[in-house]
Amino acid sequence: MSSPRTGSITVRHTSSARTLRARLRDLALAGRDAVVRTPELTVGAVGVVVAAAFAWVPSVWYDEAATVTSAQRSWPALWAELQNVDAVHGLYYALMHVWFALVGYTPFTLRLPSALAIGVAAGLVVALGRRLGGVRLGVVSGLVFLVLPRVAWAGTEGRPYATVTTLSVLLTLVGLTAVRRTRSGRHATRWWVAYGAVAAVSVLFNVYLALAVVAHGVVLLWTGVADRDARRTAAVTARTGRVAPAMVDRRVVVRWAVASVAAAAAVSPFVLLAAGQTKQVGWITGIGWATARQVLATAWFGAVWPYAALAWVLMTVGVVMAARAVRAAHPDTRDVLRIQAVRVAVPLTIVPTALLVGATAAGEHLYTPKYASLSLPFVALLIGLAITAIRPRRWLALAVVAMVLVSVPTSTKVRLPHAKQDSHWATAAAIVDRERNWGTDGDVGIIHGSVWGHPTTTTQAISDTYPDAFRGMRDLAVTQTGAERGQLWNVNGDIATTVPARLDDVDEVFFVGGKSRNIRPQVTETLEGQGFHVVRWWHTGTVIIWKYSR
């Protein structure tokens, strides 16, 4: 009997490289589908991740210290402060007070709300772009928004400017919806009520958002005039091309005016309070050559001139191409939508800055680049108009990649340790933490000098922003705290008379001050008279630290 025949079975070995390529292709397709289905959520999520990345690295600086100090006060102390100073940021401080109560304070938690606001703003920019010109315009504009240098700055800043951009684009979206519902007759009133409510909350959050409401009025005026011109031209020339139905008529203008006036009446007490605190912006300079640089390069493009030049060229190209397309003999629906995007974005880009610069030229010094943050979404929309006009599509993708690459140096720079006004506060706190004698039987004292560039502010601001390093230290010079005064910062007494009376059981003293208005010689003379001697000193950035021991 012969043995049964044995055969061979062929086993197919799948190439690992081919499998990897297939997985990457599937991942890319899934990502594309996600962008197509929910581009707002996708771009918004990317925005949060990008804005929050390494946000904990830069040292906290003066403006952020105002947030930390105010937001960690009791409600009565915060209310008393806002009667005298920073009323324009009152709602932001209140929200940050609740936030710190929930998550605690660190430099990262200080900046995380701004990163979240940038993500929300990016999603809303996508929604606005979709509404005005389709998915492509929305997605590209949202991505452009994320790579604007000043957006990178706002997203890593523990101040309200990121949320200002969010409210600006949200208010515009609500207003656009109200206009369209008025035209269709569906639930228009409730949308105008919503517009008035969002406008009121926006102005309470930051009074400069009132400029967005004014810009909306310009949008309505421009759109109404363009509607009439289009119908008149069509009637005269018997043009057979598409003439869009009027978006703006008398009903729209009247309802916008009623909603705006109602919002203005609701917030008028707050506006009057803020107007009485204009001495806070006394540091803003008048009109000069620096103003031109701030408007053209700093406000939206972080003083990066190559980026600013490219952006201004793209914005101009986007406006010109949209205007030319709609004037053609047979403009299509896409052309009509894109010119409406221009009529929305141009006023919201130009009007706020023009009004602030005009007020500054008239003697009310109100313009500084950070107050132009509300226009950032609309700058992105104008750039998106130019990029999405590029054909073929692969060139569009290359243009987006080019914008991302151009933005990389600035996005990196704002995340460096000393990115914020060359602040070395984190380094100074680390020196104190390392050099103080945590195991001493006696107390450790501290004398706060002036902050460099802010002579009326003491370095108590550094202690507030890096509290762990200064925990348990006895302040030897303070005579009245900011909370007691209803102001932001503490006040020191005379060193020679205040310090000696507080040295009981103190064996070690640190002096932390700035290069400007340095009171260190007076501190040394006083402490040496009480039996102390200099142990060591440090100079980090604009902060000086001296250590004394009994």
URSULZI-V316082 format. One line per field, one symbol per residue. phi: phi as a letter, one per 40 degrees, with the letter a starting at -180 (. if undefined). A space follows every 10 residues. Layout:
phi=???
This chain:
phi=.ccccbbbbc bccccccccc cccccccccc cccccccbcc cccccdcccc cccgcccccc bdcccccccc ccccdccccc cccbagdcbd ccccccdccc ccbgbadccc cddccccccc cccccdcccc ccahcccccc ccccdcbcdc cccccbbcbc cccdcccccc cccccccccc ccccgbfccc cccccccccc cccccacccd ccccccccdc ccccccdccc cccccccfcc ccbccccbbc cccccccccc ccccccbdcc ccccccbccc bccccccacc ccccccbcdb bggccdcccc cccccccccc cccccccccb cccccccccc cccccccccc cdcccccccc cchccbcadc cccccdcccc ccccdccccc bccccccccc cccccccddc ccccbcdbcc ffcbcccccc ccccccccbc cccbbabccc cdgbccbccd cccccbcccb dgccccbcba cccccgbcbc bcccdcbccd cbcdgbbabb bbabccfccd dccccccccb gcbccaabbb gcbbbbbbbc
